[in-house]
Amino acid sequence: MNTNTQNTYDRQTAKFISTLCQNIPDLSADVMQGWIENPKGLQKVLAEILCPPPAEPKSFIRDLGVILTISAQPQCVVADCFTDKKIFVWRDNDFDSLLPQTLPASKKITVSGFELTEFTTEETFIKIGKPFTNLLQIEDFILRTEGEKTGLRKDGYASIFFLQVGSSVFAVSADRLGDGWRVLLYHFAAGDEWPAEDRFFSLAT
């Protein structure tokens, strides 16, 4: 043990005890004797005053209670994804410029949904669940919104799906205003924030 650290600790402890003694309120002989005979009770009182429990961490998400199963998907041809213009009124050109031409086939997955309760960085909520690996998984999820409760909003708020492509991660954003969906692609950026009420979906672990 470092002698200097131990000496510093001893000096600090002595100073703390001295300060504590100087600030004890006036107590009657009976009260003092009561605490002398009840050291565990005294310890508990001091612990409650001097060592309050840490504050509960504030949650930045709300679980939507949505759990959906998406069937296995074949190899994905990126240029063919989100191309039905009756459903997808805007498709980001970055899908074709940033992603490879194809993405590998995927197994059956289970998806969970969450809603952000405050501005939250991508670095924070990407840790929940696992990213998608195939755009057809995300497209299937969006298409099912018409007939199922998927948790996707239709009032302009974004729904985010992280996409793992090799060693790179992207964020696919889907939002809807009016009659169609807009889908956009972003590079994952740890410090980028998404606002409260946006939602995100990830593979259940």
N, C-alpha and C positions, 0 to 999 in steps of 0.2 A: 504493500500500500504506500502511496506517495505521502511522505511525512508532512509536507507543506499543506497538502489537501486535508489531512487529518487534523492538523493544528488549526487550519481555517475553520473547519467544521466545528471543532471544540469551542473556539472563540465565538462563533456565531450562535452555537447552542447556549453557551453561558449568557450571552447578551440577550437572547430571546427569553430565557428563563427569568433573567433580571427584569426585563421589560414586563413580562407577564405578572411577576410578583408586585411590581410597582403599580399595576393597574387593577389589581383585585379589589373589588368593592368592599366596603366595610361590612364585616360579617360578625354576627353574635357568636359567643363561645359555643352555643348549642349547635348552630349551623355548621361551624367549622368542625366540631366533633362528629357531626353527622356525615360529612364528607370524608373525614379520616376513616370512619368505620365502613365507608362504602366507596372504596377506590375505583371499582369497576364502573359504578354509576358516574363518578367524577370524570373518568376517562371517556365515557360515552358522551357526556355533555360537552366536554372540551373538543372531542372529535367532530361533533355536529356543528359546533361554532367555528372551529379553526380549519376543518377539512370538509367543506361542503362537497357533495357529489358533483362531478362535472355535468355541465348542461347537456341535455340530449341534443345530438347533432340534428340540424335542420334537414329534413328530407327535401330534395330538389325534384322528386318525381311523385306521381300518383299512378299506382297500378290500375290499369283499366279493367282488369279482370277478364281480358280477352286472351283466349288460347285457341289458336287455329292450326290445323294440320294442312300442310301443303304437300301434295304428292310429288314423287320423284319427277325430275325434269330432264329432258334430253339436252344434248349439247346446244348451247345458245349461240345463234348467229346474231351478233349485236345489231347489225343493220336492220334486222327484221323485228326487233323488239320495240314496243310502244309505237307502232306504225298505223294502227287502226284510227284514222282521223275522225271517225264518228265518236270515239271515246277519248283519244288523246289529241287535244287541240294544239298543244305545243310540245315539241320534242327537242331537247337541247342537242345541238350539233356536236357538243363535246362527247357524247356517247360514242360517236364514230371516230373522233380525233384523239381521244385519250385512252380508250379501251382497245384491247386486241380485237381482231375480227370475230373470234369465237371465245366462249367461256365454257368450261367443262361441264358435263352432265352432273346433276346433283341428286342426292338421296332424298327420301321423304323427310320433312322437317316439321317441327312444332314451333309456332311463333307466338310471342307474348307482346303486349302493347302497353305503353306507358305515356303519361302526359307530363311535360315539364311544368313545374310550379313557380319557377323563377328563371331569369336569364342564366343559362348553363352552358359551359364550354363543351365542345365535342370530346375533349380529353376526359371529361368527367363521365358522360353517359355512355361512351363507347365501351366502358368496362362492364356494362350490364348485358348479360347474354353474349351471343356471338354474332358476327356479321354474316350476311348472305354471301353466296358464292356464284349465283347465277341470276341474270336479269329476269329470266322466265319465272323465277320464284316470286319476285316483286310484282311483275306484271299480273301473274295469277292472283296474287293477293288483292291488287287494285280492282281487277275485274269482278272479284267476288263481292265487292262492296255494294254492288247494285242489288244483290239478293240476300246478303248476310250482314250481320253486325260484326264488322271487322275492326271497328274503332277508328277508321280513317274519317277525318272531318271533311265536310263539303262546303265549308264557309270561308275558304281562303287561307286557313291556317295550314302550315306545312306538316307533312308526315315524312319522317326521315328514316332511311334504310341504309345502314352501312354495308358496303360491298367490298369483299376481300378479293383482290386479283393478284395472285402471286404474293409478293412482299409489299404490295401497295394497297392502300385503303382509300375508298371513295365514299362520298355521301350522296345518295340518291334522294332527291326531295320531290314529293308529289303533293300538289295542292289543287283544289278545284273551286272555281267560281263559275256559276252559270252551268252550262251543259257539258263541259269537258274538263279533262285533267291536264295539268301542265306537269311535265317531268323534267327535272334538271339534274345535272351531274356536277359535283364539286370534288376537288382534291380534299382529302381529310386534312384539317388544320386544327391542331390541338387547342389553340387559343380562341378559335372562332366560337361565338356565342349564338345560341338560338333562344328566342324569347319564350316566356311563359305561355302556356296553352298550345304550343306546338307539340306534336307527338312523335314518338319514335318506336320502331318495331325491331325486334331482334330474335334470333334463334334461342329458344329456351335451352338452358344448360342441363 
